[in-house]
Amino acid sequence: MSLKRIRLLIWKEFTQLRRDPLLIRLLLLMPVLQLILFGYVVAVDVRNLATAVVDLDQTSTSRKLESAFSGSGYFTITQHPASEDDLRPLLDRGTVKVALVIPEGTQDRLTRGETAPIGIIVDGSDSQISAVGSGYASQIVAQFNTDRIAEQGISLAAPGVDARIRVMFDPTLDPINTMIPGLIASIMMISLMTIMSQAVVKERESGTLEQMFVTPIHATEYLIGKLTPYTALATAQMLLVAAGGLFWFRVPFNGDPWVVLTGLFLFMFTCLGLGLFISLVSRTRHQAQQTVMFIMIPTMVLSGFIFPIQSMPALIQPLTQVIPLTFALKVLRGAFVKGSGFAALAVPMLTLAGFAVVIFGAAIVATRRRIAE
């Protein structure tokens, strides 16, 4: 073993790294990004759940009860529907995650020494949010009863407010029912970006890209021939994962298949565009792989697939709105779990369409320009 040869090999590797500044930046930035994301997102609690309050009692007791929820830090009152019938559209669209229904006569029942039932409706399309939200709501009502006993000096055994929790869309709170719809989109994104990111850079490394450009092949023909196999593979993969979730894991499907297919196809073109962009800017396949990893980690963490968006700090939550997977999850979970249609999912659908047009369109333009050069 020669120390001189080892030193020369080490020098060679550092020289090659120095010639690839993008790879060095990715390797240095990735651990910092992971530290920040996991430090702020993972180690926090689910707070500030968007909540609607239907106050049919309109008394001091109902106002105190609402204040107990808003002052807890776990619930943010954003809507005051006039009736319980107005809650369903808000829950379908995901505008609110929790609803508090205070029936008329609540204060009168407490004054007469009777139990006063109130309704707490929780959106079950995210099992983690619904489980945590139900627990916090029960704790707040229990503390409200304790404070009332202390203030009025009544018996500890006196009836109080009775929280009757109802989980909509997924009463079983089985995590697999919300995990499988998210996996369909996540697996599609990972596989498409990984494969597509190698499409152009692989030919550039092997030298076949330049040879192809001197042939009579037009840019449009090249793009169609390049994208068609990946589109077919993505479609087959999507159907395979969906079938496995429905028939193997027995995940209930309550929506319209056309809603799911439309959302997934829009998301698929976004993933193809991202992968194509990575392949165009990368000089080596290894660099393309590192770039995919650099994009995928914040995407998985911030999209709401692993951790609820409501649990993230307020400064980070706006970043979730520039991640396509965030809206793909809303479409799939809304269709699978809630049975939401095109009307209820109009906002995430249009957002996915915008991502598809901008990202895929820009990738196509960039590829045509590269071929024209």
C-alpha positions as CSV (number, residue, x, y, z in Angstrom):
1,M,0.0,0.0,0.0
2,S,1.4,3.3,-1.1
3,L,0.6,6.5,0.8
4,K,1.6,8.6,-2.2
5,R,-1.0,6.8,-4.5
6,I,-3.6,7.3,-1.8
7,R,-2.9,11.0,-1.6
8,L,-3.1,11.3,-5.3
9,L,-6.4,9.5,-5.4
10,I,-7.8,11.8,-2.7
11,W,-6.5,14.8,-4.6
12,K,-8.2,13.5,-7.8
13,E,-11.5,13.1,-6.0
14,F,-11.4,16.6,-4.5
15,T,-10.5,18.0,-7.9
16,Q,-13.5,16.3,-9.5
17,L,-15.7,17.7,-6.8
18,R,-14.4,21.2,-7.3
19,R,-15.4,20.9,-11.0
20,D,-19.0,20.2,-9.9
21,P,-19.9,23.2,-7.8
22,L,-23.7,22.5,-7.9
23,L,-23.2,19.1,-6.3
24,I,-21.1,20.6,-3.6
25,R,-23.8,23.2,-2.8
26,L,-26.4,20.4,-2.7
27,L,-24.4,18.3,-0.4
28,L,-23.8,21.2,2.0
29,L,-27.3,22.7,1.8
30,M,-29.2,19.4,2.2
31,P,-28.3,18.6,5.9
32,V,-29.0,22.3,6.8
33,L,-32.4,22.1,5.1
34,Q,-33.2,18.8,6.8
35,L,-32.2,20.2,10.2
36,I,-34.4,23.3,9.8
37,L,-37.4,21.4,8.4
38,F,-37.4,18.5,10.9
39,G,-36.5,20.8,13.8
40,Y,-39.4,23.2,13.2
41,V,-42.0,20.8,11.7
42,V,-41.6,17.5,13.6
43,A,-41.1,18.9,17.1
44,V,-44.3,20.9,17.3
45,D,-47.9,20.2,18.2
46,V,-51.1,20.4,16.2
47,R,-52.4,23.9,16.9
48,N,-54.6,26.7,15.4
49,L,-57.1,24.3,13.8
50,A,-59.5,26.2,11.7
51,T,-62.8,26.0,13.6
52,A,-66.4,27.0,12.9
53,V,-68.8,27.9,15.8
54,V,-72.6,27.5,15.4
55,D,-73.9,29.4,18.4
56,L,-77.7,28.8,18.5
57,D,-77.9,29.7,22.2
58,Q,-76.4,33.3,22.1
59,T,-75.9,33.6,25.8
60,S,-73.0,34.4,28.1
61,T,-72.4,30.7,28.6
62,S,-72.1,30.0,24.9
63,R,-69.8,33.0,24.5
64,K,-67.6,31.7,27.4
65,L,-67.5,28.3,25.8
66,E,-66.4,29.8,22.5
67,S,-63.7,31.8,24.3
68,A,-62.5,28.7,26.0
69,F,-61.9,27.1,22.6
70,S,-60.3,30.2,20.9
71,G,-58.1,31.0,23.9
72,S,-56.7,27.5,24.1
73,G,-54.3,28.0,21.2
74,Y,-55.4,24.8,19.6
75,F,-58.5,26.1,17.8
76,T,-58.8,29.3,15.7
77,I,-62.4,30.5,15.2
78,T,-62.6,31.4,11.5
79,Q,-66.3,30.9,10.7
80,H,-69.7,31.5,12.4
81,P,-72.3,29.7,10.3
82,A,-75.9,30.5,10.9
83,S,-77.0,26.8,11.2
84,E,-75.6,23.3,11.3
85,D,-76.6,22.7,7.7
86,D,-74.1,25.3,6.6
87,L,-71.2,23.3,8.1
88,R,-71.1,20.6,5.5
89,P,-69.8,22.8,2.6
90,L,-67.1,24.2,4.9
91,L,-65.9,20.7,5.9
92,D,-66.1,19.4,2.3
93,R,-63.9,22.2,1.1
94,G,-61.5,21.9,4.0
95,T,-62.2,25.5,5.1
96,V,-62.6,24.3,8.7
97,K,-61.3,21.2,10.4
98,V,-63.5,21.3,13.6
99,A,-66.9,22.6,14.3
100,L,-68.5,23.5,17.6
101,V,-72.3,23.4,17.7
102,I,-73.9,25.0,20.8
103,P,-77.7,24.1,20.8
104,E,-80.4,26.6,21.8
105,G,-81.2,26.3,25.5
106,T,-77.7,25.3,26.7
107,Q,-77.6,27.9,29.4
108,D,-81.1,27.2,30.6
109,R,-80.3,23.5,31.0
110,L,-77.3,24.3,33.1
111,T,-79.3,26.7,35.2
112,R,-81.9,24.0,35.9
113,G,-79.1,21.6,36.9
114,E,-79.4,19.5,33.8
115,T,-76.7,18.1,31.5
116,A,-76.2,20.4,28.4
117,P,-75.0,18.4,25.3
118,I,-73.0,20.3,22.7
119,G,-71.8,19.0,19.4
120,I,-68.2,18.8,18.3
121,I,-67.7,17.8,14.7
122,V,-64.2,16.8,13.5
123,D,-63.0,16.4,9.9
124,G,-61.8,12.8,9.7
125,S,-60.0,13.2,6.4
126,D,-56.7,13.5,8.3
127,S,-56.6,10.9,11.1
128,Q,-53.9,12.7,13.0
129,I,-55.7,16.0,13.1
130,S,-59.0,14.4,13.9
131,A,-57.6,12.4,16.8
132,V,-55.7,15.2,18.3
133,G,-58.5,17.7,17.8
134,S,-61.1,15.4,19.4
135,G,-58.8,15.0,22.4
136,Y,-58.2,18.7,22.9
137,A,-61.9,19.5,22.5
138,S,-62.7,17.0,25.3
139,Q,-60.1,18.5,27.5
140,I,-61.3,22.1,27.0
141,V,-64.9,21.1,27.8
142,A,-63.8,19.3,30.9
143,Q,-61.8,22.3,32.1
144,F,-64.8,24.5,31.3
145,N,-66.9,22.4,33.6
146,T,-64.2,22.5,36.3
147,D,-64.0,26.3,36.1
148,R,-67.8,26.6,36.2
149,I,-67.9,24.6,39.4
150,A,-65.2,26.7,41.0
151,E,-66.9,30.0,40.0
152,Q,-70.4,29.1,41.1
153,G,-69.5,27.0,44.1
154,I,-71.8,24.2,42.9
155,S,-71.5,20.5,43.7
156,L,-68.7,18.5,42.0
157,A,-71.4,16.0,41.0
158,A,-73.5,18.6,39.3
159,P,-74.3,18.1,35.6
160,G,-72.4,20.2,33.1
161,V,-71.6,20.5,29.5
162,D,-71.4,17.2,27.7
163,A,-69.2,17.1,24.6
164,R,-70.6,14.8,22.0
165,I,-67.9,14.3,19.4
166,R,-68.7,13.2,15.9
167,V,-66.0,12.4,13.4
168,M,-67.2,13.0,9.8
169,F,-66.0,11.1,6.7
170,D,-63.9,8.6,8.6
171,P,-65.5,7.6,11.9
172,T,-63.0,4.7,12.4
173,L,-60.0,7.1,12.4
174,D,-58.0,4.4,10.7
175,P,-54.8,6.1,9.5
176,I,-54.6,3.8,6.5
177,N,-57.7,5.4,5.0
178,T,-55.9,8.8,4.7
179,M,-52.4,7.4,4.1
180,I,-53.2,5.3,1.0
181,P,-54.6,8.3,-1.0
182,G,-51.5,10.3,-0.1
183,L,-49.2,7.4,-1.1
184,I,-50.7,7.3,-4.6
185,A,-49.6,10.8,-5.3
186,S,-46.3,10.6,-3.4
187,I,-45.2,7.3,-5.1
188,M,-46.1,8.8,-8.5
189,M,-44.0,11.9,-7.8
190,I,-41.0,10.1,-6.5
191,S,-40.9,7.6,-9.3
192,L,-41.6,10.1,-12.1
193,M,-39.1,12.7,-10.9
194,T,-36.4,10.0,-10.4
195,I,-36.9,8.4,-13.8
196,M,-37.5,11.6,-15.8
197,S,-34.5,13.4,-14.2
198,Q,-32.3,10.8,-15.9
199,A,-33.9,11.1,-19.3
200,V,-31.8,13.8,-21.0
201,V,-28.7,13.8,-18.8
202,K,-28.2,10.1,-19.5
203,E,-28.1,10.7,-23.2
204,R,-25.8,13.7,-22.7
205,E,-23.3,11.6,-20.7
206,S,-23.3,8.8,-23.3
207,G,-22.9,11.2,-26.1
208,T,-26.1,10.1,-28.0
209,L,-27.9,13.4,-27.4
210,E,-25.6,15.3,-29.8
211,Q,-25.9,12.6,-32.3
212,M,-29.7,12.7,-32.2
213,F,-29.7,16.5,-32.7
214,V,-28.0,16.1,-36.1
215,T,-30.7,13.8,-37.3
216,P,-33.9,15.0,-39.1
217,I,-35.8,14.5,-35.8
218,H,-37.8,17.6,-34.8
219,A,-38.1,18.9,-31.3
220,T,-41.8,18.0,-31.0
221,E,-41.1,14.4,-32.1
222,Y,-38.3,14.1,-29.7
223,L,-40.5,15.3,-26.8
224,I,-43.4,13.1,-27.7
225,G,-41.1,10.1,-28.0
226,K,-39.4,10.9,-24.7
227,L,-42.5,11.6,-22.6
228,T,-44.9,8.9,-23.9
229,P,-43.3,5.9,-22.2
230,Y,-43.0,7.7,-18.9
231,T,-46.6,8.8,-19.1
232,A,-47.8,5.3,-19.8
233,L,-45.7,3.9,-16.9
234,A,-47.0,6.6,-14.5
235,T,-50.6,5.7,-15.5
236,A,-50.0,2.0,-15.0
237,Q,-48.3,2.7,-11.6
238,M,-51.1,5.0,-10.5
239,L,-53.8,2.3,-11.3
240,L,-51.7,-0.4,-9.6
241,V,-51.3,1.5,-6.4
242,A,-54.9,2.6,-6.3
243,A,-56.1,-1.0,-6.9
244,G,-53.8,-2.2,-4.1
245,G,-55.2,0.3,-1.7
246,L,-58.8,-0.4,-2.6
247,F,-58.7,-4.2,-2.7
248,W,-55.8,-5.2,-0.5
249,F,-56.0,-2.6,2.2
250,R,-59.7,-2.2,1.9
251,V,-59.6,1.6,1.8
252,P,-63.2,2.9,1.3
253,F,-63.7,5.0,-1.8
254,N,-66.6,7.5,-1.5
255,G,-66.0,9.8,-4.4
256,D,-66.1,10.1,-8.2
257,P,-63.3,8.2,-10.1
258,W,-63.1,11.1,-12.6
259,V,-62.2,13.5,-9.9
260,V,-59.3,11.4,-8.8
261,L,-58.1,10.7,-12.4
262,T,-58.3,14.4,-13.3
263,G,-56.3,15.4,-10.3
264,L,-53.7,12.8,-10.8
265,F,-53.2,13.6,-14.5
266,L,-52.7,17.2,-13.7
267,F,-50.2,16.3,-11.0
268,M,-48.5,13.8,-13.3
269,F,-47.7,16.5,-15.9
270,T,-46.3,18.7,-13.0
271,C,-44.0,15.8,-12.0
272,L,-42.9,15.2,-15.6
273,G,-42.1,18.9,-15.9
274,L,-40.0,19.0,-12.7
275,G,-38.1,15.8,-13.7
276,L,-37.4,17.2,-17.2
277,F,-36.1,20.5,-15.7
278,I,-33.8,18.6,-13.4
279,S,-32.5,16.5,-16.3
280,L,-31.8,19.7,-18.4
281,V,-29.9,21.6,-15.7
282,S,-27.9,18.5,-14.5
283,R,-24.6,17.6,-16.1
284,T,-24.3,14.1,-14.6
285,R,-26.8,11.4,-13.4
286,H,-25.4,11.6,-9.9
287,Q,-26.1,15.3,-9.8
288,A,-29.6,14.8,-11.0
289,Q,-30.2,12.2,-8.3
290,Q,-29.0,14.6,-5.6
291,T,-31.2,17.4,-7.0
292,V,-34.2,15.1,-6.8
293,M,-33.4,14.3,-3.2
294,F,-33.0,18.0,-2.5
295,I,-36.5,18.7,-3.8
296,M,-38.2,15.6,-2.4
297,I,-37.3,16.1,1.3
298,P,-39.0,19.5,1.7
299,T,-41.9,18.4,-0.5
300,M,-42.7,15.3,1.6
301,V,-42.3,17.2,4.9
302,L,-44.2,20.4,4.0
303,S,-47.0,19.0,1.8
304,G,-49.0,17.6,4.7
305,F,-48.3,14.0,3.7
306,I,-46.4,13.1,6.9
307,F,-47.1,16.0,9.3
308,P,-50.2,18.1,9.4
309,I,-49.8,21.6,7.9
310,Q,-51.7,23.0,11.0
311,S,-48.8,21.8,13.2
312,M,-46.2,23.8,11.4
313,P,-45.1,27.3,12.5
314,A,-46.9,30.2,10.9
315,L,-43.8,31.4,9.0
316,I,-43.5,28.0,7.3
317,Q,-47.1,27.4,6.4
318,P,-47.1,29.8,3.4
319,L,-44.3,27.6,1.9
320,T,-46.8,24.7,1.7
321,Q,-48.9,26.6,-0.9
322,V,-46.1,26.5,-3.5
323,I,-45.8,22.7,-3.3
324,P,-47.9,20.8,-5.9
325,L,-48.1,17.7,-3.7
326,T,-50.1,19.8,-1.1
327,F,-52.9,20.2,-3.5
328,A,-52.7,16.7,-4.9
329,L,-53.2,15.4,-1.4
330,K,-56.3,17.7,-0.9
331,V,-57.9,16.3,-4.1
332,L,-57.2,12.6,-3.4
333,R,-58.1,12.7,0.3
334,G,-61.1,14.8,-0.5
335,A,-62.3,12.4,-3.1
336,F,-61.4,9.1,-1.3
337,V,-62.5,10.0,2.3
338,K,-65.0,12.8,1.9
339,G,-66.5,11.9,-1.4
340,S,-66.0,15.5,-2.6
341,G,-66.8,16.4,-6.2
342,F,-65.4,18.9,-8.6
343,A,-67.2,21.8,-7.0
344,A,-65.8,21.3,-3.5
345,L,-62.3,20.7,-4.9
346,A,-62.3,23.5,-7.4
347,V,-59.5,25.5,-5.7
348,P,-57.0,22.6,-5.5
349,M,-57.9,21.4,-9.0
350,L,-57.4,24.8,-10.5
351,T,-54.1,25.2,-8.6
352,L,-52.9,21.8,-9.9
353,A,-53.9,22.9,-13.4
354,G,-51.8,26.1,-12.9
355,F,-48.8,24.1,-11.7
356,A,-49.1,21.7,-14.7
357,V,-49.4,24.5,-17.3
358,V,-46.5,26.6,-15.8
359,I,-44.0,23.9,-14.9
360,F,-44.7,21.4,-17.7
361,G,-45.0,24.2,-20.3
362,A,-41.8,25.9,-19.2
363,A,-40.0,22.5,-19.3
364,I,-41.2,21.9,-22.8
365,V,-40.0,25.3,-23.9
366,A,-36.6,24.9,-22.3
367,T,-36.2,21.5,-23.9
368,R,-37.1,22.8,-27.4
369,R,-34.6,25.6,-27.0
370,R,-31.9,23.2,-25.9
371,I,-32.6,21.1,-29.0
372,A,-32.6,24.1,-31.2
373,E,-29.2,25.1,-30.0
